Amino acid sequence: MFMNTISLLALVGAAQAHMSMFYPPPLGGAPSVNKLSTATDKQFNYPLGCCGADGPSKPSPGICRGHLDKFDTEEAQVTWQAGQDAHFQLTDFSYDPNAPGSTHNGGSCQVGFSVDKGKTWKVAASYHGACPKHTEDGSPEAQTFDFKVPTGMPEGDALFAWIWLNREHESFMNCAKVKIGSGGSSTPADPANPAQSSSVAQKPAQSSTAPQTPVKSQSPTTPQQPAKSSVKPTKPTATSGTGSNRPRPSPRPQLPVDEEDEETDEDSGSHRHWDERSHPEVQAGARRYDVDGASCICRRGELNSRCACDGPSEKRAATEKKALRMHRRTLYKRVDSCNWASAPAMEVSYYTSDAKCAPNAKTLTPSSDSFELSWDVSCGVVEGDGTYPIKMMQCGMYGA
């Protein structure tokens, strides 16, 4: 009995840190992440099936974490063209003070589409390790992933899904409603910048993203995320160096998780709850990298890319050069596309007690994997960074 209690505590303890999708705006996401949401699902970033009497062994809440019905009530906020460069972003935003966000230091992900409201799915990209990326930084700027929309996708509304399998045998699924355009005069999306919304008329740009409210910045075409952080970021300052007016990376706003987060305004009688918190402000078009202990923000400008890093001033120039090389490798990394007609089927049911693939994986194998997973697919593969060995996903590999 004592050992069972210890095992349960270990299982629940390991499930206290999670990621969720930030972009495209996910169905069921917080109102500061998806402006069409009217309520917050406090378990939005929980593992599927978490947490039953024996750990995370409850049935799945359903396709798209139980928010599939919102496909019929929300408008698509993102338009992608078949075959275009696109990206998605993850976040460690905390939906529940008892389950603070975290990257789990990696895992493996698949993204794909359904054009029949979740009955069938096809793969767009498979990330064989390093998804989320191997860093403690769970901000959308640090957790941006590039892929290509499958060629030959039919026009119209579609579901975009993100699947994450971490090394603790927890599975996650978030979805977004997107529109697949005709591909007429659209240009390929710039993966360094967010994309234009399908529902808000905006000045044409190289990419297409969720609707955003423009603010003053160095580039008049760079949109700003509408969600306002409860913690105001530090105003950027200039870097050292000749002719440099580049912004310094601002400290990332942190979400406090103590009892002071709930406050009562005695004069108005209002009560500020955890689920009313806003997602920290996201720097549009930026990517964040950890370089030799420094935090670097990089952007693609009209003529070239540029990076700004914190850290000791005597090492800053060398650090920024290294960050710029990383940024360029990211932007110009070749990602092949799947063809919709021949794209592999995508499994979306993992690890829960009623899963189609590897049911009860965490209960049957409570220890963390020393490897990350891959899938047997022939297109859309994005290799990891080599931090962990890679093992092919098999539905019976965890004793089911």
Beta strands, then each sheet from edge to edge (+ up, - down):
strand 1: 20-23
strand 2: 79-81
strand 3: 85-91
strand 4: 108-114
strand 5: 122-128
strand 6: 144-148
strand 7: 156-165
strand 8: 171-181
strand 9: 263-264
strand 10: 271-272
strand 11: 286-291
strand 12: 294-300
strand 13: 305-309
strand 14: 372-374
strand 15: 381-383
strand 16: 390-392
sheet 1: 1+ 3- 6+
sheet 2: 2+ 8+ 7- 4+ 5- 15-
sheet 3: 9+ 10-
sheet 4: 11+ 12- 13+
sheet 5: 14+ 16+
end
